[in-house]
Amino acid sequence: MTAHTPLAGLRIVEVSSFIASPLCGLTLSQLGAEVIRIDPIGGAADYNRWPITGDGESIYWTGLNRGKRSVAVDMRNPEGQRLVQQLVAAPGTGGGILVTNAGGRDWLSHDTLSALRSDVITLEILGGRDGSPGVDYTVNAGLGFPSITGPADHAGVVNHVLPAWDVACGLYAALAVASAARHRDATGEGTRISLPLEDVALATAGTLGYLTEVQINGTGRQGTGNSVYGTYGTDFTTSDGARFMIVALTPRHFRDLVAVTGTTAAVEALATALDADFAREADRFTHRDVLTALFTRWFREHTAAEVAEALSRTSVLAERYRTFDELVKSGELESNPMFTPLEQPRIGTYLASGHPASFDGHHATVAPASAVGDDTGSVLRDLLGSSDSDVAKLLDSGIVGGEVTVAEVN
């Protein structure tokens, strides 16, 4: 174990699909854990999910499953189920950990697995807390965010593009697994962890005050479009059509924004007329529309380059809106040590992100994603002590699958 692989020695078996559960496994893998992903033979429902290459290979799937070993098993077959149970419960101080979003399977339950290994740690990601199915977009629809997302004059709901609750859930799940492993190291006890996607969203909404303000004040907030709630922040368009997001969180930010836009006298007069103190966030937010009208002229009279240069000499929080294409082509990924070249079979060579936290200056990285079943033979030999002939029989019977070479099974 090194400082930048703090979870080295842990072994996680992952039976999962889509985002939250695979992201949990990826995060643990980036921190040094061995992660073995188990899929049905031929891949689960997400194996060919978009975005894809021109040849139909899933960029999405390989991104979430980098660094994991892959085993393909017929999990509808009782013998295949027993094989998965054996892999989860295989001996070793860091083993005995299951991460899954495939809930409701008695053969994969905590009680069943703990009978095979008493210190087993299981983490099950659910949709609803009652076990009902749910995904990011359905959870979000029932939460309230789509009702306040989008243009302020839009009468309908707007879904988010980023699967925020899946991402948060995956990171919560990784933290929960690491916490349970620490508890087991201290006590020898296993843990049953249940993590509903719905509760991840509700907990976040509660922590950030969206739910609390309804309980305390009797009503929730309205949509504010691109304006930042409770302070001053909005978007502006330059003379050449670029757009900038501007945020003034502090009195200094706001003073600098006023100065750079040449609106000092107008803003002072406005404060007097409205009996407002723009050093206060509440007043900046309440009177945001008239403030924005004052600042808009300066942005419309300057090019994007002029705006960027002027703002760079201030404390104002600002960024030009860009597309993914612009970001990648800017060269910024090459200069970021979090990104390193990855030669991903079936996809190509690209700059892949490591873990965003650096440990003593190092960003943990991971290996390419295996194709489904690529590591079936080696995992069975390493964890279960299966012989080559044992592996060959399992392959021939269709209980397992994968790209196992003749040399491996002869």
N, C-alpha and C positions, 0 to 999 in steps of 0.2 A: 504494500500500500504506500502511495505517495501522498503528499499534501493536496494534490489536485485530483486524486481519485479516492476520496474519503470513504466511499462505500465498497471498496474492494473487499471481497470475501463474502458479500451477500449474493445469494442466488434466488432469482425471482422467476417463477413460471407464470407466463401471461397467456390467458385465454380471452381474447378480446377482439374488438373491431371498432372502426370509425375513429374518434378523436380522443376522448377523455382517457380511456384506459390505455391505449397505445402511447399517449403522451406521458402518462405516469411511468410506463416502462422505459421510454426513451430517456426521461429525466434521470431515472435511477441508473440507467446504463451510462449516461454521460458522466455521472459521479462515481463510476467505477464498478457498479454491480454487474454481475453476469445475469442477463435476461434471456430467457428461452421463451419464444413465442410459439404457441401451439395453434395451428389452424386446421380446419377440415382439409382433406385432400383436394387439391385444386384451388384452395384459397377461400377465404370468407367473402362476405358480400362487399367488402371494401377493397378487395385485392386489385380491382381494375377501375377504381374511382378516379374521377377527373380531379386535377388536370393530368393529362396523359401526353406522352410523346407522339410523334408522327406514326410510330409503330404500335401505338396502343398500350405502351407500358405506363403504369401509374406513377407519376412523379409524386403525387400525394402519399401513396402507400410507402414508397421507399423513404420519403422524408421522415415519416413518423416511426419507421422501424429500423433505422440505422443502428448498427452495433449489436443487434439481437441475433441469437441463433434461432433457426427455424426448424420446427418439427411438424410434419403433416400426419394427422391421425384421423381415422374414421371414428368420430366421437358419437355416432349413432350405434356403433357396435359395442356390446358390453365388454368385449376384450379390449377395444380401444379405450373405453372409459377407464378400465382398470389400469391400463398403461399410463394414462394421464395422472391418475391418482398416485401411481408409483413414482412418477417423475416429481410431483409436488412433494411427496413425503420422503424422497430419497435422502439418505443420511448426509450429514455435514453440518457443522455449526452455523453456517450462514444460509443453509437451505431451508426448505419447509415454508416457503412464502408463495402465496397465490394472489395474483391480481386479475380480476375478471369483470366484465360487464355482461357476462352470459348468465344472468341470475335465474333462479327457479329450478335449478338442476340438483336433485337430491344427491346424485353421485359426486357432485362437485361442491357440496355444502361444507360448512365448517365442521359440523358434527361428524360427518362421514370421514373427512380428512383427519380430524383430530383423533379418531379411533386408530388411524394408521401412524400418526406422529403427534404426540401430545402437545408439543410446543409449536404447532403449526400457526402461521399468521395468514389469515385470509382477508382480502379486501374486495368487497363486492360493490361495484358502482351500479346504482339503480337510476331509473328515470324519476318517477314519483316516489315519495317516502313510503307509500303503501305498496310499492312494488310494481305499480302500473307502468307501462312503457312510456317513454318520453325522450325527446332529443332537444338539443339546444333551442331550436326555433319554436318548438311547441311549449317548452318551459318559459321561454321569453315572452311568448304571446299571453300567457296567463299571469305574467308578473307586472306588466304595466309600462315597460320601457318603450315598446313600439308606439304607444299612444302619445309620447312626448318626443319622439325622434322624427327628424325631417324638418322641412321648412315650417316656419311658424304659422303660415297661412294655409297649410295643408290640412284638409279636413279628415283624412283617413289615417291609418297606421302605417308605419315604415319599419320594416325589419332591419336589423343590423347586418352587416356583411361579415364582420369578425365573429366567429362562434365563441363569444366571450365566456359563456358558462362552461362550455367544454374545456376551454383552456384553463380556467380557474379550477375546475374540478380535477383535471389531470395533475395540476401542481399541488392541490390539497391532498390528492391521493398519494403522491410521492412522499410528501411530508408525513402523512399518516403511516405509511409503511416504514419509513426511517424511524419514526417515533416508537412504533411497535417493536421494531428490531432492537432498539436501545433498551426498551422495557424488558424484552426477553433476555438480553445479555445480563441485565441486573437481577432478574428474578427467575429465569428459566420458564416463564409462562408464555403461552401463545396468546393471540388476540383475534377476536372476530370484529372486523371493521365493516360498517355499512355506510356508504356515502351516496346519498341521493343527489342527483343533479339539481333537482328542484330546491333542495335545501341549500346547496351552494349558492344558487341565485338569490334565494330569500335572505340568506345570511349576509351576502354582499349588499343587497338593497337596504337591509336593516342597518348595517354598519355605516353606510354612507348617508343615512338619514332619510331616504326616500319613503320608508315605511313609518319611521318614527314621527315625521312631521304630520302625517295624517292622524296618528294616534294622539299627538299632543295638541296640534293646531286645528284639527278637524277637517283639513283638506290637504290635498297633495298639490304638487307644483304643476304648472302648465308648461307646454313646450316652448322653448326659446330659440328654435332654429339653430343657427351657428353661433349664437351668443352664449358665452359661458355663464352658467347660473350663479348668481350671488356675487359677482364681481364684474370687472370690465374685460371683455374679450370678444372679438368678432372678426370677420374676414373682410378684406378690402381688395379691390381690383385696381391694378396699375394701368398706366396709359397704353401699354402694349399687351394688355389682356391677361397678365399673370395675376394670381390671387395669393394673398398672404394672410395667414392667421396671426392675429396680434392679441397678446394677453398682457394686461396690466394688473398684476395681483397686489402690488404694494404701492404706497404713495410715491415712492421713487420711480417705479415703472411708469406711473401715470404722468408724473411731472416731465419725465423724459419724452413720453409720447406727445404731450402737449408742446414741448419745446421743439421737437424735430418737425412737427407739422405746422409750426408757426401760428398756433392758435391760442397763445397765452392770453392775450387781451380778451378774445371772444369767450374763452372758458371762464375767466375771472368774472366777466359780465354775466355769464350764464349762472354761475354759482350765486351771485348776488341776487339775480332775478328770481331764482328758484329757492333761495335760502338753503342752499346745499353746501355740503363740505365734501369735496371730491377726494379728500384724503381718506374718506370712509368708503369701504367696499360697497356698502348698502346703497349709498347715494350714487356711486358710479354705475351700479347695476340698475337702479330705479330710473335713472335719466340716460340710459345707454343709447336710446334712439337719437336723441338730440345731440349727444356727444359724437356719435358715429357720423351724423350729418356734417358736423364741423370738420372732422378728420378726413372725410371721404375726398374732399377736393384735392388735398395734398397728394394722396395716393394716385388719383386720376391724372394728375399733372406730371407724374414722374414715372420713369420706366422701372421695370423690375430690378435692373442692375443698380439704378440710382437709389431705389428704396432699400435694397439689401445693404448697400454700402453705408447709407445714412443710419440705418437701424443698428448696424454692427458697432457704431460708436456710442450706442446708448445701452441702458440696462433693460430696455423693452424686450419681452419674450416674443420672438417672432420666427416664423418659418414659412417659406414659400410652399404652396401646395404642389406636389409632384405626383407623377404616376409611378408605378412599379418599374416601368421601362426606363424612365428618367433616372430613378434611383440606381438601378443596376448599371446603366451606361455611364453614370457619373464617375465610376472608379472608386467609390467610397468603400465597397466591400473589400477590395484589394488592400486598402490601408487599415482595415479593422482586424486586429489580431484574433478576434473571435471566429473569423472565417478562414478556413483552410481548404485547399483543393481536395476534392473527394472524387475518386474514380469509381463511379457507381455502375456496376454491370446492368445492362438493359436500358440504362438512362443516358450515361455519358459522364464526362468530367465537368464538375462545376464547383463553385465555392460554397461550402456547407458550413452552417453555423455550429459552433460548439455550445457548451453551457454558457449562458450570459454572465454568470459570476466568475470572476477570476480568483484562483486560489494561489496566493504568493506569486502573482503575476502570470499564472498559467490558466488558460481556458481549456477545460477538459474537452476532448474530442472523441468521436466514435468512428468505428469502421463502417463500411457500406452495409446496406440491408441485404440479407440473404433472400433468395427466392424462396417461396413456400416449399418447405421440405428439404432444402439444401443440406441441413445439418442433422437430419433424422438419424442416420447411422452413427455419427460421432457422438450425439447426445445420448443415445441408448447405450452405447458402449461406456461412455464416461460416467453416467449417473447410475445406470442399472447393471453395469458389468455384462451386458449382452455380448454374446460372441458373434462373429461374422455370420455364422450359419443361423443363429437366432434372428438376426436382422433380415437375412435373406428370406426366411420363412414368413416373417411378418409382412415383408414386401409382397411376396408371392400371394399371400392370403388376402391382401388388400386392406389389412388393418392399419398399416402405415403407408406413406408414400413419400416421394421426393426424388431428387436427382442424386441417387446413390450410385457410385461407380461400381463396375464389376470388381475392381481391385479391392474395394471396401468389403465386399460380401463373399469373396472367394478365399 
